Amino acid sequence: MSESAYPPFAVLLVDDEPGWLRTMSLSLERSLGLTNLLTCEDPREVMGLLERNEIGLVLLDLTMPHLPGEELLRRIVEAHPEVSVIVVSGLNQLETAVRCMQAGAFDYFVKTSEEDRIVKGVGRAIRMQELQRENREIRRRFLDDALEHPEAFDRIVTADARMHAVFRYVEAVSRSRQPVLVTGESGTGKELIARAVHEVSGRTGELVPVNVAGLDDTVFADTLFGHVRGAFTGAAEARAGMVERAGEGTLFLDEIGDLSPASQVKLLRLLQEGEYYPLGSDRPRWMRARVVVATHQDLAARQAAGTFRADLYYRLRAHHVHLPPLRERRGDIPLLLEHFLGEAARELGKKKPTPPKQLAGLLASYAFPGNVRELRAMAFDAVGAHQGRVLSMEAFRRAIGEAEVAHEGDRRGEPPASPFAALERIPTLDEADELLVQEALRRAGGNQSLAARLLGITPSALSKRLKARREAEGQREG
């Protein structure tokens, strides 16, 4: 199983063979990192164990004294439908397997099967349990508007309903072991959300941020996984990577959309297997940290274009948080302005200035391509130049003017957004129809059959249009 943190529930193994219980317990601990394991040799004690412990999964033998396994399966399903049951039996009988699955078993394995198949089945069942619990938690959080950990979001200044919905979602998925993908334009606060995920998760380790933009594959591997002494020229001492430094905390990978294809493979393996190799080492180490990634790029579009691995994309977006740009939450602009003016005044040792009333209208009409980060920079620049009691609008006008000039420069050379942008007026329907026919003929090099296909009509229909146009022109000339 790819995630190394333990599930928030116990796994119960039920079998009257002590040797099998010991062997399977060791396999699950070694392969999946499970330590919250309970064993039971007497099936009559199982229902009591389920009442007294938080158990999410039961591995159940069918052939035991005192109480048949199929009868115990029926009782578990009826009394504890939220618990998954995997039947592990010495009977290789199709009819028995079908009956167990119909009775509500999650899966059925024969003891003589390869042990690895049983372990993988347990991993699937645990992931399914976790997803079901996360879905229940998400529904509960969205039915209750109140945040349980509002302090985790104190650094994010907002009164926007969509942002508060993001906060509730973060609380709902923060204790999950699955990765979290945070998307949004530059300057929207993706790192603040990553920190909130970490704080609400209750993890004992630290948040370790890594900006992976511009890292080639070797540097990426060395940064994340570290190296042993002598791994390469200049490696005089061993160095722990960021995965090890994160420990039981959170590993935050920013600008994940810029990863090279080779680095994408390494990250996918880390997420899938939960193991990694420091450079120069042939001994695997296990990741214990939760992974949060962020990007301003459209990963779905990059995945469709073939520049970002589809399997990694779907692995990363197990939980997805998208932050709206500032232009879509304009009601937050006055709140953010007040906050940043106070922050700037404290840092610069000045008295907080009073913004003029006209400033709100100026900022509300601006698109803020740099989002919250851009507004913060404007406020600090204005306070730095401020000398009177009322804040001057000049710094804001200058910043907005420079940004708009830069934006126009970026757009120079681009085709007009509208096909009629070069026309002095909007054409009539007949004129637009004529323009379309002329353009289709131009693109088709005069070939009427090809032009008709471009227009989505039959060649005969196009021929009739051209004939009617020639006749109309002849009448006008006559």
N, C-alpha and C positions, 0 to 999 in steps of 0.2 A: 504494500500500500504506500502510496507516494507521500502522504503526510505522516510525520513522525510523532506528533503530539497524540496523547492517548484520548480515546473517545470519552465523552462525559457520562458513560454508563459502563456497567460490568458485562462480561460475557460469561455465561454459565455453561459448563460442560457436564453432561449427565451420561454416565455409563457405569455398569457394574464391574468393569475391568480397570483396576487401579493403574496397570501398566499403560493402557491406552490413554488414560487421563494425563499421566505424566508426560508421555511422548507428545501428545497433541498440545499440551500447555507449553512445552519447550519450543515447539515449532511455531506457535502463534507469537510467542514472546520474541523469538529470534527473527522471524520473517516480517512481522507486522509491528513489532515494538510494543505489544500489548502486555501490560502488567496487572490490569484490573480484571483478573480471571478468578472465577469461582468454580469449584468442582464438587460433584455430588455423585455418590455411588448408590444411593437409595432413591428410587423415583418417587417414593411417598413423601419425601422431604421437599420436593421441587416447588410445590405451590406455596409453601411457607417461605422459602427463600425468595420467591418472586414478590411476596407481600412485604418482606423486610428489607429488600435491597432494590436499588435502581438498576434493573437489568434490562438491557436492550436486545440481547441476542442469546438464544439457547441452542447449543449443539446437543442433539438428542439421539441416543441409541434406541432402537426399536425392541430388541430382545433383551428384557431384563426381568428378574423375579419380582414378585409382589404386585407390579402394575405394568400392563402392556404399554409399550411405547406409543402405539396409535391412540390408545385411550388417554394417555397423558398429553399427547399433542392436541386432542380435542379439548381437553380441559384448559390448556394454556391459551388456545385461540379464543375460547369463549370468555374466560376471565380476564385475559390480558391481550386484547387484540393489537395493542401497540407494540408488542414484543415479537420480533422475528424468530422463527424456528427453522433450523437446518437439521434435517434428519440424516444421521450418519449410521448406516446399518450394515451388518454383515450379509444381509439378504440382497442378492442381485436379481430381484424379481420386478418385472415391469408393472404388474398389476399392483403390487405394494407401493411402488413409487407413485403411480397414478393416484391411488387412494390418498396418500399423504399430501400430494400437491392439491388435490381437490378439498382436503380437510383444512388447508390453509398454510401448509409448509412453504417457506421461502425457497428452499432448494432441497435436493436429495442426492446423497453421495453414498457409494459403496466403500466400505472400509478398505477393501483390497485395492481401491483406486490409488493413483499416485497421490501422495500426501500434499504435493504442491497444488493440486486441483482443489482440495478441501480448503487449504489456506487462502487461495484466491477467492473461493466462494465466500469465506468469512469476510474477506476484505470488501467484496461487493455488498454483502449484507450490512456491514457497518456503514459504508457510504450511503446506502439507501436510508438507513435509520437516521443518519445525520441530516440528510436532505429533508426528510419528513419533519424532523424536529425544527429545522430552520424555517420551513414553510409555515408551520404552526406559529412559530415565534413572529414571523413577518406579519401574518394575519392579525395576531394579537396586538402588535405594536401599532398597526395602522388603524385598528379600532379604537385605540387609546392615544389621544393626541399628546399626552404628557410625556416628556422625556425622563428617563430614569437617571441619566447621567448628563444633565445640562452643562455641568462644568467642563466636560470634554469638548464642548463647542463654543466656549467663551471667546476664543480668539477669532471666531467668524461672526462679523457684525452683519446681521440681517433681520428683516421682518417679513421676508418673502415666504409665501406658503410653500412654494416648490423646494426652497432650501430647507424648510422645516420637515418636509416629507423626506428629503435626503437624510436628515439627521435621524429620523425614526428608522429608516432603512439601515443606516449604519449601525445603530444600536441592535437591530434585529440580527444582523449577520456578523457582528464583530467577534463573536466567540466561535464562529465556524473555523474549520481548519482549511477550507478551500481558499484559493487566491481571490483577491479583490482587484478589479480593474477600475481605475478612476480616470475618466476622460473629461475633456473640456478644453476650451481655448486657453492659450497662455495667459497667466495672470488671474485665473478664476479661483485659485485657492486649493489646488489638488493636493499639495503637501499638507495643508492644514487638515484636510479630510483624512489623509493617511495617518496623521498623528492622532486624530480622533478615533479612528479604527483601533489603533494600538492602545490608547488609553482605556477605551471601553472594554477591550478584550480581556483585561485583567491578567495579561501575560507578565511573567516575572522578569523577563529580560528587557533589554533596551530597544528602542527604535533605531535601526541603522540605515540611513539613507545613502543611496548610491546613484549618481547620475551616469547612466550608461551611454549617453550620446557621445559619439566620436571615438568610442573604445574599439580597437581592433580585437580580433578573436583571442589573441594571446593575452593582451592586457585585461580583457574581460574575464577570462578564466583565472588569471592571477589575482585580480581584484576580488572576485567572489570566493574562489576556492583556496587561495594562498599557495604556498610552495614549500617544499622541503629544502634543506641545505644541499647545494650543489645541483639544483634542478636545472639551472642554466648559468651561463657566464655572468658573474657578479652576484649570484645568490649565495653569499657567504653565510647567511643565517636563515633558518626557517622563519616563515612569516604566516600567521593565521589569516585566512580570508574573511570577508565580511559575513559569510554564512556562519562561520564559527563564532565571530564576534557577536552576531545577533543572538546566538544561543537560544533560549526559550522565549525570545522577544519577537520582533517583527522586522523583516528585511524589506525595505522600501526601494524599489527600482524605478527611478524616474526616467522619462523619455524612452520608454520601452519600444516605441515604434521605430527607433533608429538602430535597433540591433541588426548586426550582420546575419546572413543565413547560417553561418557556422555557429555563431553564438546563440541563435535561436534553438538550434539542436541541443546545445549544452543545457540551456534553461529548461527545455521540454523534458529532458532526461532527469534533471534535478526535481522537477515537479512530479513526474510520474513515478520515479523510483525512490525519491527521498534520499539518495546517496550521491556522493561526489568524491572526486579524487584530487587532492592537492597536486599541483604540478610536480612531476618527478616522483610521485608516490604510486605504488600499486596496491595500497591498502585503503579500502573505502571508508569514508566517514558519513555519518548520518546527519541530515538537516533536522533541527528541532524547531526552527523558526517558522512563523507564518509569513507568507509572501503577499505584499501589496505592490501593484505596479500602476504607473500613470503615464499618460501620453496626451499630447494635444492633437495627434494625428488620428485620422479615421482608419482604425485597424480593419474594419469590415471591408472598406474599399481597398486597402493594401492587400488584404487576404484575397479578395476577388481578382486583383491585378497580379497575384502570384509573387509579391515581394514580402509577404508575411505568411508564415506557415499556418495553414488552416487548423491543424491539430493543436498548435500552441495557442492560437487565438481562442478557440473554444475552451481550452483548458484554463486560460487566464480569466475569461469572463464568466466563471462560475457565479460570481457576484459582481454586478456592474453598477457603478455610481457615475452618473453624468451630471456635471455642474453647468448650469445655464450661464451664458455670458451676461455681463453687467447691463448691456442694452436691453435685455429681456427682464430685468429686475430693477427698473429705474427708480422704483420706490425706495430702494436701499441707498441711492446716491446721497441724499441729505444725511442719513445716519452715518454712512462711511466718511463723508466729508467732515462731520463733527468729530468723529473718532480720530481721523488722521491729523486734523488741525491740533487737537489736544496732544496727540503723540508727538507731533513735530515740535510743538511748543515746549514740552518737557525735555526732549532730547537737546534742543537748541538753547534751553535756558531762557525762554521768552514767555511773556504773558500770552495766553491763548487769544488770538484776534477774533473779532466779530465779522463773519462773512456778510457782504452786501446782499440785499434781497434779490438783485438782478442775477446774482451768480447761480442761483438754483435753476433759473430758466436757461442760462447758457449751458450748464452741464447737462440738463435734461435733453437738450437738442443735439448732443454730441454722441457719436456711436461708440466711443471708447474701445477701439480695436485692441488696446492693451489691458482692458478690463480693470479689475480692482487694483492691480499693481500700478497701472498708469495713473489712476486717480490718486493713489498714495504719493506717487512721485510728484504730481502737480501740487498737492497740498504741502509737501515738504519744501518744494522750490518756492512756493508763495510765502510760506512762513519765514523761510530763510532771508527773503528780500524785504519782509514786512518791517515797517518802522512806526506806523501810526496805530490808531485804535481799531479802525475799520479796515479789513483786509482789502488790498487792491486786487482788481480783477485782471490786471495786466499780465501777470504770470500765467493765468489760466488761458487768456486769449492767445498769448504767444505760443503756449504749448499746443493748444488746439489748432492754431494756424499752421505750425510746423508739421504736426501730424497729418493734417489734411493735404498739405503740399507734398509730403512724402508719399501719401496714399495715391495722390494723382500721378506722381512719378512712377509708382509701381504699375499703375494701370495704363501708362502711355504705351502705345503700340498694340494694345489689345483691340480686338474687333469690337464694334459697338454692340451693346447688349441687345438692342432692338434691330431687326432687319430694315426698319423704316426710319432709323435714327437720322440718316442723312437727308431725308426728305423734309421739305418745309411744312408739309401738312400730311395728315393721315389720308391714304388713298381711299377712294370709294371701293365697294366690293367688286365692281366690274374691273376697276383699275388694278386691284390686288390680284384678281384672277389672271389678268393679262401679264402682270409681273411674274407670277408663278410659272405660267406657260413659257415665257421668254427665258427664265432662269433654267427650267428643265431642259429646254432645247439647247441652251448654251452648254450645260454640263454634259449633255448627251452628244455634243458635237454635231448637232443637226439631225441625228438619228431619231425619227419620230417614234419608233417602237420602244426604244430605250427611254425616251422622254416620257412616254405614256406610263411605263412601269414606275418611273420616278414619281409621277403624279398620282399613281394609284388608280388609273383609269385604263380603258381599253384603247388600243391604237385607233380603232374606228371612231371612238368618241373624240379623241384628240384631233383626228382628221376633220371631223365635222366642225369642231371649234375653229380650226385654222381656216377652213373654207368659209365659214360664216364671217370671220374677221376680214378676209380678203374681199368678200362681197360688200361688207359694210364700208370698207375703205374705198372700194370702187364707186359706190354710190355717192360718198362724200366728195370724191374727186370730180364725178360727173356733175 
